[in-house]
Amino acid sequence: MPTFVFQNNFDNNSKIRAIIEGPTVLLFATSIGIAGQLPYIEKLLKGYYNCKVKIRRIALFWEVESELQTAWVADRMQHLLKEQDTGRILNIRLFVRGNFLSKETRRGDYKQIGERIDITYNAINAKELIRAEFKIRKGLTVVSLCTNDEVGDKLREIVRSMLDDTIYLKKLDFRPILSEKNLVPSAI
């Protein structure tokens, strides 16, 4: 049975441990929840390249309310992809609910940014996304959530309906709060 441990040990060195033995890791974040997932990605990539973690694929799914919010961690994401992920096991999918930067952008548009980052201009459609991911997965899968309650509840419901000995669901303690100003109805 795989070991799945996410521990936040914030001592003087602010160490964060992420130990996962398994081939597929799906990380979901909404809004500032990205700050909860990025340290795990870094630890997973380090573990992968030090042969301490067995991973076939890492996929990050991040939903934001405004396209400007993607700038919060754009440099860090580029660094992860270029400097730390030389084996190309990390893919990033962004979902922008509203406040698009370009006036030409329409809800439902899709844009590829580089080889491993893409943007969908709509809310996460949890059901379609999980089903598509589970169709292509091989072996063990860990699903980690650092999302608002709305997205997290839907993802948990969908994943739990598919749970078996090869799927592990982990909800991080921190959960972003859904903005009072809901820009668009959820696609969930």
C-alpha positions in Angstrom: 0.0 0.0 0.0 1.4 3.4 -0.9 2.4 6.0 1.7 0.6 9.3 1.4 1.7 11.8 4.0 1.3 15.6 3.8 2.7 17.2 6.9 3.0 20.8 7.7 5.8 21.2 10.2 6.4 24.9 10.4 9.5 25.0 12.7 12.3 27.5 12.6 13.2 26.3 9.1 9.5 26.2 7.9 9.9 22.7 6.5 7.1 21.2 4.6 7.2 17.5 3.8 5.4 15.8 1.0 6.0 12.1 0.6 4.0 10.2 -2.0 4.7 6.9 -3.5 2.5 6.5 -6.5 2.4 7.4 -10.1 -0.2 10.1 -10.5 -0.8 13.2 -8.4 -3.7 15.5 -9.1 -3.6 18.8 -7.2 -6.6 21.2 -7.1 -6.5 24.8 -5.9 -8.8 27.7 -6.0 -7.7 31.3 -5.5 -5.0 31.7 -2.8 -5.2 27.9 -2.3 -2.3 27.8 -4.9 0.0 28.8 -2.0 -1.0 25.5 -0.3 -0.2 23.3 -3.3 3.0 24.8 -4.7 5.3 23.7 -1.8 4.1 20.1 -2.4 4.9 20.3 -6.1 8.4 21.5 -5.3 8.9 18.7 -2.8 7.4 16.1 -5.2 9.8 17.2 -8.0 12.8 17.2 -5.7 11.8 13.7 -4.4 11.3 12.5 -8.0 14.7 13.7 -9.1 16.4 12.3 -6.0 14.6 8.9 -6.6 12.8 9.2 -3.3 9.3 9.6 -4.8 7.7 7.4 -7.5 5.6 9.6 -9.7 4.5 9.3 -13.3 2.7 12.5 -13.6 1.7 15.7 -11.6 -1.2 17.7 -12.7 -2.1 21.0 -11.1 -5.6 22.5 -11.7 -6.0 26.1 -10.4 -9.2 28.1 -10.6 -9.1 31.9 -10.2 -11.8 34.6 -10.2 -9.7 37.0 -12.3 -7.0 36.5 -14.9 -4.8 39.0 -12.9 -4.6 36.5 -10.1 -2.5 34.2 -12.2 0.4 36.8 -11.9 0.6 35.9 -8.1 2.7 32.8 -8.9 3.5 33.1 -12.6 7.3 33.4 -12.1 7.3 30.5 -9.6 5.3 28.3 -12.0 7.7 29.0 -14.9 10.6 28.2 -12.6 9.1 24.9 -11.6 8.5 24.0 -15.3 11.9 25.1 -16.6 14.3 24.6 -13.7 12.9 21.8 -11.5 10.8 19.7 -13.9 13.4 18.6 -16.5 11.6 15.2 -16.8 8.4 17.0 -17.9 6.1 15.3 -15.4 4.3 18.5 -14.4 1.3 20.0 -16.3 -0.6 23.0 -15.2 -4.2 23.9 -16.1 -5.6 27.3 -15.2 -9.3 28.1 -15.0 -10.3 31.8 -15.1 -13.9 32.5 -14.1 -14.0 36.2 -15.1 -12.3 39.5 -15.4 -10.3 38.5 -18.5 -7.4 40.7 -19.5 -8.3 40.8 -23.2 -11.5 42.2 -24.5 -11.5 39.6 -27.2 -11.5 36.7 -24.7 -14.9 35.0 -24.3 -16.1 32.6 -21.8 -15.2 29.1 -22.9 -12.1 30.1 -24.8 -9.0 28.0 -24.4 -5.4 29.1 -24.8 -2.1 27.2 -24.6 0.8 29.0 -23.0 3.9 27.1 -23.7 4.0 23.3 -23.8 2.6 22.5 -20.4 0.4 25.4 -19.2 -3.1 26.0 -20.6 -5.9 28.4 -19.7 -9.6 27.7 -19.9 -11.7 30.8 -19.5 -14.4 29.2 -17.4 -14.9 27.6 -14.0 -13.6 24.1 -13.4 -16.0 21.5 -14.5 -15.2 19.0 -11.8 -17.2 16.1 -13.2 -15.7 16.2 -16.7 -12.2 16.9 -15.4 -12.1 14.0 -12.9 -13.6 11.6 -15.4 -11.1 12.6 -18.1 -8.2 12.3 -15.6 -9.3 8.9 -14.3 -9.6 7.6 -17.9 -5.9 8.2 -18.6 -4.5 7.4 -15.2 -2.4 4.3 -14.6 -1.8 2.8 -11.2 -2.1 4.7 -8.0 -3.7 8.2 -7.9 -3.6 10.8 -5.2 -6.1 13.7 -5.3 -5.2 16.7 -3.1 -7.6 19.6 -2.5 -6.8 23.1 -1.4 -10.1 24.6 -2.7 -13.0 26.6 -1.6 -16.0 24.7 -0.1 -18.0 24.8 -3.3 -15.4 23.3 -5.6 -14.0 21.0 -2.9 -17.4 19.5 -2.0 -18.1 18.7 -5.6 -14.6 17.2 -6.2 -14.9 15.1 -3.1 -18.3 13.8 -4.1 -17.1 12.8 -7.5 -13.8 11.2 -6.3 -15.5 9.4 -3.5 -17.9 7.8 -6.0 -14.9 6.3 -7.8 -12.7 5.4 -4.7 -11.0 2.1 -4.7 -7.7 0.8 -3.4 -5.8 2.8 -6.0 -7.3 6.3 -5.3 -6.4 8.4 -2.3 -8.2 11.7 -1.5 -6.5 14.3 0.7 -8.0 17.6 1.7 -5.5 20.2 3.0 -6.4 22.0 6.2 -6.3 25.4 4.6 -9.4 26.3 2.4 -9.8 29.5 0.5 -13.1 31.3 1.0 -15.3 31.8 -2.1 -15.6 35.5 -2.9 -18.9 37.1 -2.1 -18.8 38.6 -5.5 -19.3 35.4 -7.5 -18.3 36.4 -11.0 -19.9 33.6 -12.9 -22.0 30.6 -11.9 -19.9 27.5 -11.3 -19.6 24.9 -14.0 -19.5 22.2 -11.4 
